[in-house]
Amino acid sequence: MRIVLPALLGLGVVLTGCGGSSSSSSDNGSGGGQPGATQVSIPFRAMVGNEPFECGRTYAGIGLNGGNNAVGNDARLFIHNVRFVTNDDREIPVTLDDQVADHQKAGAGEEGIALIDLRDKSLGCTGEDANPDYYDTVTGRADIADENIRALRFSVGVPEKYNHIDAQGGQPQIDADSGEPIPGSEATGPLIASGMGAGGMHWSWAMGYVHARLEMQVPASSNVFYIHLGSTACEGEAVNGERTCANGNRPDVEVDGFDLRQHVVRMDLASLLSGNDITVNQGGPFGCMSSDVDLDCLPIFERLGLPFPGGDPDGDFAPVFSAVDAD
């Protein structure tokens, strides 16, 4: 299910001439398997309302009715299937590069995966030093030099193809019939969950990745409100590449009006939490661990455009992802 989100402040692509403009970065010739493609950099920014997300920073008015304080604790997510949308609704894929191999797996569509780490300090937002895993800009190439771009699209999470591989990066999956390793089924780069920013981005008990890990401490309850988005209702043998999940829980996001020359993608945790009383636990662990029987997940899934029993994924909610001016 797609989330269609307007650009904040109505900012779009600046028109030039009679045919509009192409939203592009710089054209450096060949690279990334795309001769002549335009090199692009897509920056992301974690925000809490209009304030930047910072580890340990206290934010007022968070949650249902804006009645509680919350403290920044974690902000990481995987994305894949990055593409631009033209004015005539064609999709142009972005082929991610591997210049920062610990954070990006090279490729387009389901092959191009990035781990965005927006924590500004180390040790899961508890350290004092700068986070060495901080990564806020997806890079790659796309054939957009002569195109009129109206939107950016991407999917949050790790694609099903890679969601159940050995996250330690040691063993490929084995074909159950031939007994041979399945090509490409060994974790590389950002999918190695034991290193870099990917630590804590895998559910070993569920044999799947945490698509997004977003957390706010709640002083009023002395708890952390967890939002750990991942696939659920899974079955099958992961070691043989046969595991599938009934609930993929991968939001497909559209950021309308995104312009590479002036915008960053804002991820707003205040908007995401706007339907929750963050001081109350309605089932399971505190917050939302993606269970479809945990009522804490209902408003969160609604705001991510994901199905949930009794929810309204097409409701009119403040956007979680939007385009805002770069500083």
N, C-alpha and C positions, 0 to 999 in steps of 0.2 A: 504494500500500500504506500502510495507516494504522498509526501508532505509538501504542499505547495506553499511557499513562504514568501511574502513580499519583502523587497529590500527596504531596510529601515531608512526613513527620511525621504523615501521615494527616489533614491539615487539609482540611475540606470546608466546605460551606455550613451556616451555623447555622440550625437549624430554629426557626420561630416558629409558634404556633398549631397547627392540625391539618393544615395544608397545606404545611408546610415554609416556605422563605423564598425571596424573589426576590433574586438576586445582582445588585445594581445600583449605580449611582453616583448621579447626580442627574437629575431630570426637569425640564428647562427649557423644555418646550413644543416647538414646531416647530423644524425645522432639518435640514439635510442631506437634504432631500427626504423626511423622515419626520415628519409632524406628530405631536406627542405622544410621540415616541420618547425613550428615555432616553439622555442623553449619557454615554459611557463612556470611560475612560482605562485602557489595558492596558499596564502597565510591564514592561520586559524588563531582565534583568541578566545580564551575562557573569560566570561564575565559573570557577574552577579548583578543583574539589572544593568545600571550604567557604570558600575564600578568594576575594575579589573579583578579577576580571581587571584588571590594570593594566599599561600599557605599560612594558617594562623591568624588571618585577618577576620575580624568580626563584622558581620553584615546584619543590619536591622531589617525587620519587616519581612521575613522569609516565611513562605508557606501560606496555607489557607487563611484568608482574611488579613494577611500580612502582619501576624501578631507575634513572631518569635525571632530571636537572634540565632544566627548560625555562623560557624567558623569554617573557613576553607580547609579541606583535608585531602582531596584527591581529584584529579581531572585528567583522565586518559581515555583514548578510544582508538580502535582500529577503524580504518575506512578502506573501501575498495570500489571498483567500478566507477572511477571518476570520469566525468564527461561534461562537455559543454553542450548547450542547447542553442540552436540558431533561431533567428526570428521566424523561420518557416518550420520550426519544430523538428529539425534533424538533430540527432545526437552525434557529437564528435568525440571519440574517446581520447583520454589522456593516457599516454604511455609513461608510466612512472619510471624513473631511472633508479640506479642503485649507487648513486654517488655517496649516499649515507646509508650503507648497507645494513647497519644495525636498526635502522628505522624504516627502510623501504625495501620491498621486494619488487624487482623490476618487472614490468609488464603492463598490459592494459586489461580492462574488464576484471574478471575474477583473478587474474594473474597478478595484477598490480595492487599490492597491499601496503598500506602505511600505518605505522603506529605513531599517533600524535600524543605527545606527553606535555601537558600544559602545567605541570607542577613547577613552581619556581624554586623549590628547595629539594634537597635529597632525602632519602630514607622515607619515602611516602609522605612527604610534606612535614616531617618532624625534625629534619636536620637544620643546621644553621647555614651551611654552605650552599652555594649555587648548585642546582640539580644538573649533573653532567649529562643526564639523559633528556634534558629539555629539548623538545623538537616541535616547532609550531608551523612549519612551512612544507607543504607537499610540492615536489618538483618533478618535472617531466616534460614531454613534448606533445603537441597536438597540432593538427592541420587546420589552424584557425586564422592564418594570416589574411585571407581574403573573405572572411566570414563576418556576419553580423550576429554577435552573441547576445542573447537575452537572459541566460540563466546558467547556473552551475548545478550539476547533479552528482551525488555520490551515495553510496550505501555504507551504513555504519556496521562494522563487525567484520568477522573473518568468514569468507565464503564457505559453504558447506563442504566443498572439495577439500579444504585444508583444516576444517574445524576439529577433526578427530585424529590428526596425525600425532606422532610422538613429539610433544612440545619440548622435550629436552634436546631434541636434535640428534639423537643417537641412532635411532632405528627407523628404517623405512617400513611402510606397511607391506604385507606379504599377500600376494594373490592366492586365494584359498584353493584354486584349482591347480595352478601350475607350481605353486610353492616358490615362485620367483618374486623378487622385490618389485613393488609397483613404482614405476618411474615418477619422480617429482613428489614423492610422499614423505620426504624427510624434511623436517623443519629447518628453515634457513632464515637468516636476517631477523626481522622483527618477530618472527614466529617462534624463535627460541625463547621460551618463557622463563628460563632460568637466569637470563642475563639482561643487561641494560634496562630500559624502562619496562620491559615485558614481565619482569618479576611481579607476581600477583595477578597476571592477566590470563590465568588459566585455571579451570576447575578440574583438578586431577580426579576428583571423585565422579565427575560427570564426563570425563574425557572430552572436554571441549573448552574453547577459549572464552574469556570474558570479553564480549564485544565492546563494552564501555564500562569504565569504573569511575563513577562520580560520587563523591562523598562530602558531606558537611557534618561537622560536629554540632551537637545541640546542647548548649550549656544548661538549659532548663531541665533536661532529663539525664544529663551526664552520659549520653549515648552518641554514637555516630549514626547518622541516617545514611545507610548504604543504598546506592543504586548500582547494582551489578547486573548489567544486561547480558544475557546469554541465551543460547538455544535450550529448549526443554522438551520433555516427552520424547526422549531419544531411546533408540534400541538398535541392536545389531552389534557385530564385532568390529571394534575400531581397528584392531590389529590387521584385519583383512580388508579394510576400506569399505566395510558394509554398514557402518553405523549411520543412521539418518534420524532426523528430529522432526516431529510433527509441528513444533513451533520454532521456526527459525529465528524470530525476533531480531531481524536486521532491518531497521528503518531505511527506507529509500527517501532521500532528502532532495528537495529542489529549493535552491536559493535564487529567487527571481531577481532580475536586475543586477546580477553580479558583474562587476567590471574589474578586470585584472589591474587596470591602471590606477584604481583609487580605493578598492575595497579589500577588507579582510572578512573572513567568515566568523561571525560571532556565535559562540555557543553559550546560551544564557541559562545558568543554573537556577536563577530566580524564577524564570518562566517555567522551567521543568518542574519545579517544586510548588508551583502556585496552587495546585489542587490538593496538597497534602497538609494535614496537621502534623508537623514534623516532631511534635512532642509525644505523639500517640503511636503505639505499635498495634496494627490491626491483624497480625498473624505472622508466624514464622519469625525469622531474624528481624531486627530493627531495620526498617526501610524496605527496599524491594530487591529481592534476589531472583526476579523474573518468574516466580511461581504464579500460575494462573488461578490459584485459590487465595493468594495474598492480596487483600484489598488495598494495601499500600501501593500495589503496582497499578491499580486501575487508572488513577489520574495521570500517572507517569506514562503509561502506555498510550493513553489518549493523546497526550501532548507529543508523543513520538509517532503518532499515526499508526500504532500497532493494534491489532485486534485483542480484545480482552472481554471475557464474559460480562455482559451488562454495560460495557463501555461504549463510547462514541468516538471512534478514531477519526471521524470526519468533522468533529466539533470545531467551533470557532474559538481557538485558543491563541494566546500570545505566542509568537514563534520561538522555538528553542534555538533554531539556526536562522540567521539573517545576515544580510550584507550591511556593513558599516564602513565609514571612512577610515582608512589607515591613518595613524598619527603622523 
